[in-house]
Amino acid sequence: MTGTARKRWAHLVALVVILTTERAGADTEFAGWRGELEGHGSWIPGGGRRGAVGAGAGAAYGPFSAGFEVWHYQLTLQDALTTERSDLGLTVFVPLRVGVELELGIPQLVGGGDLALGFITDGASYRVGHCAYQHYGGGVFMARAFLGWVANPLALAVHVGATKGLQKASGDFCLVDYGPGPDPYRKDLPDEIPFSVQLGLTVTLSYP
């Protein structure tokens, strides 16, 4: 290869690198308004069937975003008397989620976080005695941090989140004793929704 040919190849490679870098920077540039659709899937450590799936929609301007979400959580409640576990399925509606998304100085790589307040739309009840029931519901606080890769209009992120119930479980009971002997229906379940940490993936579709 002659010196002239080598120079031409070097100029071509340099041009490709420059164009690729500019394109990657454009893919993560936060300019103007954009709409967002999100899908989430999470694994929640612990015994039994535990996990969560969610979907949301919102709008963003620059690095800031806001929207709403709907989640379904599958948790477990452990009876302190017998160590048996009961499945707890809850649907959470989040009327407001706020977040921030920041460029990390690496093309197409972003990080950020979200905070949200929601409420349980389908509270669950459990029999904890001959004539006693325990109900789970109320508000929920949610937070998550994420690290993602952006290739407009799609983005894929790994997130770590936490969910905390804001209300103690309520109860119903009557004054009728079971009778002689131990109550076979007696359970000692947690007095609030278990605090949960989750690890998952988020897929985001943005427009424009």
Backbone torsions as a table, in degrees:
resi	resn	phi	psi	omega
1	MET	NA	129.8	-178.4
2	THR	-75.0	165.3	178.3
3	GLY	-60.5	-38.6	179.1
4	THR	-63.9	-42.2	179.6
5	ALA	-65.0	-41.2	178.5
6	ARG	-61.6	-40.0	178.9
7	LYS	-64.1	-40.5	179.2
8	ARG	-63.6	-43.4	178.3
9	TRP	-63.6	-40.3	179.0
10	ALA	-63.1	-42.1	177.7
11	HIS	-63.7	-38.6	179.8
12	LEU	-66.1	-45.2	178.7
13	VAL	-62.0	-42.7	178.9
14	ALA	-61.0	-41.5	179.2
15	LEU	-63.2	-42.7	179.1
16	VAL	-62.7	-43.0	179.2
17	VAL	-61.6	-44.0	-179.7
18	ILE	-63.5	-45.4	-179.2
19	LEU	-64.8	-40.6	179.8
20	THR	-64.4	-42.3	179.5
21	THR	-64.5	-42.9	178.8
22	GLU	-63.8	-39.2	179.7
23	ARG	-66.2	-42.2	178.5
24	ALA	-63.4	-40.9	177.9
25	GLY	-63.7	-37.1	179.0
26	ALA	-66.5	-32.3	-179.0
27	ASP	-66.6	-23.3	-179.2
28	THR	-113.7	13.4	179.8
29	GLU	-78.7	127.2	-179.1
30	PHE	-98.0	91.8	-177.1
31	ALA	-130.3	128.5	175.7
32	GLY	72.9	-173.3	-178.8
33	TRP	-83.5	149.6	174.1
34	ARG	-153.5	147.2	174.3
35	GLY	-92.9	154.0	-176.8
36	GLU	-138.0	137.3	169.1
37	LEU	-119.0	134.7	-175.3
38	GLU	-128.9	146.9	171.3
39	GLY	-129.8	138.7	-175.7
40	HIS	-129.5	147.0	171.4
41	GLY	-143.7	131.4	-173.4
42	SER	-136.4	148.3	170.5
43	TRP	-104.7	134.9	-179.8
44	ILE	-114.7	115.6	-179.2
45	PRO	-60.8	153.2	178.7
46	GLY	130.5	172.6	-178.7
47	GLY	-77.7	159.8	178.5
48	GLY	77.6	-170.2	178.8
49	ARG	-83.0	114.0	-177.2
50	ARG	-138.3	131.5	179.5
51	GLY	175.5	177.4	-179.7
52	ALA	-154.8	146.2	173.0
53	VAL	-131.6	147.8	-178.6
54	GLY	-152.9	164.6	177.1
55	ALA	-146.8	151.5	-179.0
56	GLY	-157.3	169.7	177.3
57	ALA	-146.0	152.5	-179.7
58	GLY	-174.5	-166.5	179.5
59	ALA	-136.8	153.3	-179.8
60	ALA	-135.7	149.5	174.0
61	TYR	-136.8	118.3	-173.9
62	GLY	62.3	-135.2	-179.2
63	PRO	-85.0	-3.6	-174.2
64	PHE	-102.0	147.4	-179.2
65	SER	-145.1	159.5	176.2
66	ALA	-152.2	151.7	-179.9
67	GLY	-178.8	-166.4	178.0
68	PHE	-125.9	160.1	-178.7
69	GLU	-144.3	159.2	170.8
70	VAL	-131.0	129.8	-178.7
71	TRP	-125.8	149.5	167.5
72	HIS	-121.9	121.2	-179.3
73	TYR	-105.0	138.7	171.7
74	GLN	-116.6	107.5	-178.6
75	LEU	-118.0	-179.3	176.5
76	THR	-133.5	147.6	173.9
77	LEU	-113.7	131.5	-179.1
78	GLN	-106.5	128.6	177.3
79	ASP	-76.6	119.6	-178.0
80	ALA	-69.2	-17.0	-179.0
81	LEU	-84.1	-37.0	-174.2
82	THR	-120.3	-7.4	-174.5
83	THR	64.6	9.3	175.3
84	GLU	-71.9	150.8	-179.7
85	ARG	-111.2	143.8	174.8
86	SER	-120.3	138.2	177.4
87	ASP	-70.9	140.4	177.5
88	LEU	-128.4	107.5	178.4
89	GLY	-104.4	127.0	-176.7
90	LEU	-134.5	138.5	172.1
91	THR	-104.9	128.3	-176.8
92	VAL	-117.8	124.9	174.5
93	PHE	-100.7	127.0	-179.3
94	VAL	-110.7	103.6	-178.9
95	PRO	-73.8	-20.0	-179.4
96	LEU	-147.2	121.6	171.7
97	ARG	-123.1	133.9	176.6
98	VAL	-121.3	145.0	-176.8
99	GLY	-152.9	169.7	176.4
100	VAL	-138.2	143.2	-178.3
101	GLU	-133.1	125.2	-172.4
102	LEU	-124.0	142.3	172.0
103	GLU	-72.0	144.6	-175.2
104	LEU	-107.4	9.1	178.8
105	GLY	85.3	-1.1	176.1
106	ILE	-114.0	128.4	-177.0
107	PRO	-50.3	130.4	174.9
108	GLN	70.8	4.9	179.6
109	LEU	-106.7	129.1	-179.2
110	VAL	-132.6	160.5	174.7
111	GLY	-143.0	164.6	-179.8
112	GLY	171.9	-162.3	-178.3
113	GLY	-160.1	164.8	179.9
114	ASP	-136.9	146.8	171.6
115	LEU	-126.8	144.3	-176.9
116	ALA	-153.4	152.2	170.9
117	LEU	-121.6	131.6	179.7
118	GLY	-136.6	180.0	176.1
119	PHE	-141.4	148.5	-177.2
120	ILE	-78.4	127.1	-176.9
121	THR	-95.3	-14.7	-177.9
122	ASP	-139.0	70.0	-178.9
123	GLY	-55.8	151.5	-177.4
124	ALA	-109.5	149.4	179.5
125	SER	-124.8	145.0	-179.7
126	TYR	-134.8	142.0	175.9
127	ARG	-80.0	123.1	-177.2
128	VAL	-120.1	11.0	178.4
129	GLY	-175.8	175.3	-179.9
130	HIS	-54.8	-39.2	-178.9
131	CYS	-138.6	48.0	-177.3
132	ALA	-145.3	140.3	179.4
133	TYR	-135.0	149.5	179.6
134	GLN	-121.8	131.4	-174.3
135	HIS	-115.8	137.3	179.1
136	TYR	-115.2	130.1	179.9
137	GLY	-173.2	-159.4	176.1
138	GLY	95.0	-159.2	-175.7
139	GLY	-86.7	161.3	-179.1
140	VAL	-139.4	134.2	173.1
141	PHE	-102.8	134.8	-176.8
142	MET	-131.2	142.3	176.9
143	ALA	-145.3	147.1	175.6
144	ARG	-155.1	150.3	174.1
145	ALA	-118.9	147.8	-175.2
146	PHE	-141.7	157.0	174.1
147	LEU	-132.4	122.7	-170.8
148	GLY	-136.9	165.6	177.0
149	TRP	-117.4	129.4	-173.8
150	VAL	-113.8	129.9	170.8
151	ALA	-140.4	83.0	-171.4
152	ASN	-44.0	135.1	11.2
153	PRO	-93.9	9.2	-177.2
154	LEU	-105.2	151.5	173.3
155	ALA	-142.9	142.2	178.2
156	LEU	-125.0	127.6	-176.1
157	ALA	-134.8	148.4	168.7
158	VAL	-95.8	133.2	-179.7
159	HIS	-128.3	151.0	171.7
160	VAL	-120.3	125.8	-175.2
161	GLY	-133.4	171.2	177.8
162	ALA	-143.6	145.2	-180.0
163	THR	-131.4	133.0	-178.1
164	LYS	-134.7	124.2	174.7
165	GLY	-68.9	143.7	-176.3
166	LEU	-106.3	6.7	-175.1
167	GLN	-141.7	136.9	175.3
168	LYS	-68.7	151.9	176.7
169	ALA	-66.1	141.1	176.8
170	SER	-96.5	164.8	-176.5
171	GLY	-140.3	153.5	172.6
172	ASP	-123.6	138.2	177.9
173	PHE	-153.4	163.0	176.4
174	CYS	-124.6	173.6	-175.7
175	LEU	-96.7	14.4	179.7
176	VAL	-90.6	117.9	179.3
177	ASP	-74.5	154.1	178.2
178	TYR	-66.4	-36.0	-177.9
179	GLY	124.6	-170.6	179.6
180	PRO	-63.8	145.6	179.8
181	GLY	92.6	167.2	-179.5
182	PRO	-68.5	151.1	178.2
183	ASP	-77.6	114.4	-178.2
184	PRO	-68.3	-14.8	-179.5
185	TYR	-95.6	0.8	-175.1
186	ARG	-66.1	128.6	175.4
187	LYS	-136.8	150.5	175.9
188	ASP	-119.7	84.6	-178.1
189	LEU	-91.1	159.3	177.6
190	PRO	-56.1	147.2	-177.9
191	ASP	-87.8	8.4	174.2
192	GLU	-155.9	166.4	178.1
193	ILE	-62.4	131.4	-177.7
194	PRO	-59.8	136.1	172.0
195	PHE	-63.8	133.5	-176.0
196	SER	-130.7	140.0	172.1
197	VAL	-109.4	137.5	-175.4
198	GLN	-132.0	148.7	177.4
199	LEU	-125.3	126.1	-174.9
200	GLY	-158.8	-169.5	179.9
201	LEU	-121.8	146.4	176.4
202	THR	-128.3	131.5	175.4
203	VAL	-113.8	129.7	-177.1
204	THR	-124.6	133.4	174.5
205	LEU	-113.0	122.3	-176.3
206	SER	-113.8	150.8	175.5
207	TYR	-150.7	133.4	-3.0
208	PRO	-82.9	NA	NA
